[in-house]
Each structure stands twice: as structure tokens, then as C-alpha cells.
Amino acid sequence: MSSVIHLENLRKSYYLGKQELPVLKGIDLDIFKNEFVALMGPSGSGKSTLMNILGCLDTLSDGKYVLNGKDVSRMSDNDLAEIRNQEIGFVFQQFNLLPRLTALENVALPLIYAGVTKKERNERALEMLEKVKLADRYHHKPNELSGGQIQRVAIARALVNRPSIILADEPTGNLDSKTSVEIMNLLTDIHQLGNTVVLVTHEEDIAGYAKRVVRLRDGLIESDRKREEMAHQH
């Protein structure tokens, strides 16, 4: 079984003048196809940096990162942008939708960069809105939708490129608890449809939806447990 994400001795440092500030200090991690993994850790543990590297938004200082069989460790920014568009679907806390576009146009947006024809873009975008049960609101703009509906549009947009992984960064951070449950149930459904989901959260109840929890502390993996293992410990 090949991993979708393979990290080997991954390191990341930032520099203040000549002073090196190591953030990730040697991460080894494999995430396999159709896993649902939560990344957790206190502020400053390195989880946001790791998320940015996994999402090809930031580069690593040392080590190796292989995404879906492609070694992205040494790629140029242009190549990384292309990999991002092909392999990764992002769901952010801030939704990041364009306010002047309709739900359908927002979902179709990644396909423009992929060079898909307008007819196919709209068909695929509508199909994804159906998956997140929002097809009836396809012509609405973000300001005409509730927070939960906006996050559904963002999830549909993340799915439209048929990516290798869905990266969800605090996807319920701006939502009330009832809406958070709806969104997490939706991510669970999407995982069950065969998608690999990596969730970054600091909330235990949100991490509870994942099948495996990887905890970071001080730039290292502190623990990595599957849900069934955790059940035996209580």
C-alpha cells in the first residue's frame, strides 16, 4: 500500500538575521489513501508550518516530502503551484470565497487554472454542489448564504479538482457548534466516498471525527494513534 503523503526527516527552520529558529525538527510520517487524520498540537508545536508544507504553500529546509508519488521536496515555486492545483483541495477557517462570484463560479474556479472547458467546469461544479447538498443555491453569492453553507461551498471547491488529499485547516473555527457538527459530518461522508482527509484542529471534539490523531509538540511527533487504539486505552 503506497502512501499519499510520505515525510522523511522533514525539517523546517526560519531565520532571524543569522539566528536559526527550528520549527520542525525531523518529522517522519506516512498518510495512506483514504485515511482521515487529525493533526493536533498546542500553539507553537509546528502544526501550522507542517500544514503549509503538506499543502505545498511553504517549502521544507531539509528532508523529503513525497506527495502521491511525486517528490515535491526540491520543486520550484511554479511546479509547487501546479501540484497544489492538481493534488490538493483546501478547506480553510476563513472560507476564502470570492464575494462577487456565485457559489457555482466559486466552485468552478480551480478548474479554470486546470484549463477545463466552461461547459465541463459548470457540470463538475454543480455535481460537487450536489455532493455537499447545496445544488439549489448554486446561483447565490456568499453574502446570501449562512456560514455553514459557505463552508459547504468551500468543501465543494476543494473537491472539484478530484485531489489526492483534502487539507482542512480548522474548518469549523468560525462556525457555531450545531453548524460545526454538520460540517464535520459532511467531511466524514466525503472521507467515506474515498477521499484522504487531513484535518488540522486544536479542538479534541473536532479531532474525534478522525480515524487517526497525530500530535505534535515542539516540532516533533509526540504521538500517532489510530482511533481503535485510543478506544482500548479508556
C-alpha positions as CSV (number, residue, x, y, z in Angstrom):
1,M,0.0,0.0,0.0
2,S,1.6,3.2,-1.1
3,S,1.3,6.4,1.0
4,V,-0.3,9.6,-0.4
5,I,1.9,11.6,1.9
6,H,5.4,10.4,2.8
7,L,7.6,12.5,5.0
8,E,11.2,11.6,5.9
9,N,13.2,13.5,8.5
10,L,11.3,16.7,7.5
11,R,12.9,19.8,8.9
12,K,11.9,23.5,8.6
13,S,13.8,26.5,10.1
14,Y,13.2,30.2,9.8
15,Y,16.0,32.7,10.1
16,L,16.1,36.0,12.0
17,G,19.2,37.5,10.7
18,K,21.8,34.8,11.3
19,Q,19.8,33.1,14.1
20,E,18.2,29.9,13.1
21,L,14.8,29.1,14.5
22,P,14.0,25.4,14.0
23,V,10.2,24.8,13.8
24,L,10.0,21.2,12.6
25,K,12.9,19.1,13.9
26,G,12.7,15.8,12.0
27,I,9.2,14.6,11.1
28,D,8.6,11.0,9.8
29,L,5.0,10.4,8.7
30,D,3.1,8.3,6.2
31,I,-0.6,9.0,5.4
32,F,-2.3,6.4,3.3
33,K,-5.0,6.6,0.7
34,N,-8.5,7.1,2.2
35,E,-7.3,7.9,5.8
36,F,-8.9,10.5,7.9
37,V,-6.1,12.1,10.0
38,A,-6.2,14.9,12.5
39,L,-3.1,16.9,13.2
40,M,-3.1,18.4,16.7
41,G,-0.7,20.3,18.9
42,P,-0.5,23.4,21.0
43,S,0.3,26.8,19.6
44,G,4.0,26.8,18.5
45,S,4.1,23.0,18.1
46,G,4.7,23.3,14.4
47,K,1.3,22.1,13.2
48,S,0.6,25.1,11.0
49,T,4.0,25.0,9.5
50,L,3.6,21.3,8.7
51,M,0.1,22.0,7.2
52,N,1.6,24.7,4.9
53,I,4.4,22.3,3.8
54,L,1.8,19.5,3.2
55,G,-0.2,21.9,1.2
56,C,2.8,23.0,-0.9
57,L,2.3,26.6,0.4
58,D,5.7,26.5,2.0
59,T,9.0,24.7,1.3
60,L,11.0,22.5,3.6
61,S,14.5,23.2,4.8
62,D,15.7,19.6,4.8
63,G,14.4,16.0,4.5
64,K,12.0,14.6,2.0
65,Y,8.3,15.1,1.1
66,V,6.7,12.8,-1.5
67,L,3.1,13.6,-2.4
68,N,1.2,10.9,-4.4
69,G,4.4,9.5,-5.8
70,K,5.9,12.9,-6.7
71,D,8.9,14.2,-4.8
72,V,8.0,17.8,-4.0
73,S,11.0,18.4,-1.7
74,R,13.0,20.2,-4.3
75,M,10.4,21.6,-6.6
76,S,10.4,25.2,-7.9
77,D,7.5,27.6,-6.8
78,N,5.9,27.2,-10.3
79,D,5.9,23.4,-10.0
80,L,4.6,23.6,-6.5
81,A,1.7,25.8,-7.6
82,E,0.8,23.2,-10.3
83,I,1.0,20.3,-7.8
84,R,-1.2,22.4,-5.4
85,N,-3.9,22.8,-8.1
86,Q,-3.8,19.1,-9.1
87,E,-3.3,17.2,-5.9
88,I,-4.7,19.3,-3.0
89,G,-8.1,20.5,-2.0
90,F,-8.0,23.2,0.7
91,V,-10.7,24.0,3.2
92,F,-9.8,27.0,5.4
93,Q,-11.4,28.5,8.5
94,Q,-11.9,31.8,6.6
95,F,-13.7,30.1,3.7
96,N,-11.7,32.2,1.2
97,L,-14.5,32.5,-1.3
98,L,-14.7,35.4,-3.8
99,P,-17.6,37.6,-2.8
100,R,-18.6,38.7,-6.3
101,L,-18.9,35.2,-7.7
102,T,-21.8,32.8,-7.2
103,A,-21.5,29.5,-5.4
104,L,-21.2,27.7,-8.8
105,E,-18.5,30.1,-10.0
106,N,-16.5,29.8,-6.8
107,V,-16.6,26.0,-7.0
108,A,-15.6,26.1,-10.7
109,L,-12.6,28.5,-10.1
110,P,-9.8,25.9,-9.7
111,L,-10.9,24.3,-13.0
112,I,-10.1,27.5,-14.9
113,Y,-6.5,27.1,-13.9
114,A,-6.6,23.5,-15.0
115,G,-7.8,24.5,-18.4
116,V,-11.2,22.8,-18.4
117,T,-13.9,24.0,-20.8
118,K,-16.7,26.2,-19.4
119,K,-19.4,23.6,-20.0
120,E,-17.4,20.9,-18.2
121,R,-16.5,23.3,-15.4
122,N,-20.1,24.1,-14.7
123,E,-21.2,20.5,-14.9
124,R,-18.5,19.4,-12.4
125,A,-19.1,22.3,-10.1
126,L,-22.8,21.5,-10.0
127,E,-22.0,17.9,-9.3
128,M,-19.8,18.9,-6.3
129,L,-22.5,21.3,-5.0
130,E,-24.9,18.3,-5.2
131,K,-22.4,16.3,-3.1
132,V,-22.5,18.9,-0.4
133,K,-26.3,19.3,-0.7
134,L,-26.3,22.9,-2.0
135,A,-27.2,22.5,-5.6
136,D,-30.4,24.5,-5.1
137,R,-28.3,27.6,-4.0
138,Y,-25.8,27.5,-6.9
139,H,-26.6,31.0,-8.1
140,H,-26.3,32.6,-4.7
141,K,-23.3,34.8,-3.7
142,P,-21.5,34.2,-0.4
143,N,-23.3,37.1,1.3
144,E,-26.6,35.4,0.6
145,L,-25.5,32.2,2.4
146,S,-25.1,31.2,6.0
147,G,-21.7,30.4,7.5
148,G,-22.3,26.7,7.2
149,Q,-23.5,27.0,3.6
150,I,-20.4,29.0,2.7
151,Q,-18.2,26.3,4.2
152,R,-20.1,23.7,2.1
153,V,-19.3,25.7,-1.0
154,A,-15.6,25.8,0.1
155,I,-15.7,22.0,0.5
156,A,-17.2,21.6,-2.9
157,R,-14.5,23.8,-4.4
158,A,-11.8,21.7,-2.6
159,L,-13.3,18.5,-4.2
160,V,-13.7,19.8,-7.7
161,N,-10.2,19.0,-8.9
162,R,-10.5,15.4,-7.6
163,P,-7.4,16.0,-5.5
164,S,-5.3,13.3,-3.8
165,I,-5.9,14.9,-0.4
166,I,-8.3,17.3,1.3
167,L,-6.5,19.6,3.7
168,A,-8.9,21.1,6.2
169,D,-7.4,23.8,8.5
170,E,-9.6,24.5,11.5
171,P,-12.6,24.1,9.1
172,T,-15.2,24.8,11.9
173,G,-13.2,27.6,13.5
174,N,-15.8,30.3,12.5
175,L,-18.9,28.2,13.0
176,D,-21.3,27.6,15.9
177,S,-21.4,24.1,17.4
178,K,-24.5,22.9,15.6
179,T,-23.1,24.0,12.2
180,S,-19.7,22.5,13.2
181,V,-21.3,19.1,13.6
182,E,-23.0,19.4,10.2
183,I,-19.6,20.3,8.5
184,M,-17.7,17.5,10.3
185,N,-20.4,15.0,9.3
186,L,-20.0,16.2,5.7
187,L,-16.2,15.8,5.9
188,T,-16.9,12.3,7.3
189,D,-19.2,11.5,4.3
190,I,-16.5,12.8,1.9
191,H,-13.9,10.6,3.5
192,Q,-16.3,7.6,3.1
193,L,-16.6,8.4,-0.6
194,G,-12.9,7.6,-0.8
195,N,-11.1,10.8,-0.2
196,T,-8.0,11.2,2.0
197,V,-8.7,13.9,4.6
198,V,-6.1,15.7,6.8
199,L,-7.6,17.9,9.4
200,V,-5.7,20.5,11.5
201,T,-7.5,21.4,14.7
202,H,-6.8,22.3,18.3
203,E,-10.3,21.0,19.4
204,E,-10.5,17.5,20.8
205,D,-14.2,17.0,19.8
206,I,-13.4,18.0,16.2
207,A,-10.4,15.7,16.2
208,G,-12.8,13.0,17.4
209,Y,-14.2,12.6,13.9
210,A,-10.8,11.5,12.5
211,K,-9.7,7.9,12.5
212,R,-6.2,8.7,13.4
213,V,-4.7,11.5,15.5
214,V,-1.1,12.8,15.1
215,R,0.0,15.1,17.9
216,L,2.9,17.5,17.5
217,R,4.9,19.1,20.3
218,D,8.0,21.3,19.9
219,G,8.4,20.4,16.2
220,L,8.3,16.6,16.7
221,I,5.6,14.0,16.6
222,E,4.6,13.3,20.2
223,S,2.1,10.5,19.5
224,D,0.4,8.9,16.5
225,R,-2.6,6.8,17.3
226,K,-5.5,5.2,15.4
227,R,-9.0,5.6,16.8
228,E,-9.3,1.9,17.7
229,E,-6.1,2.0,19.8
230,M,-7.4,5.0,21.7
231,A,-10.6,3.3,22.5
232,H,-8.7,0.5,24.2
233,Q,-6.9,2.9,26.5
234,H,-10.0,4.3,28.1
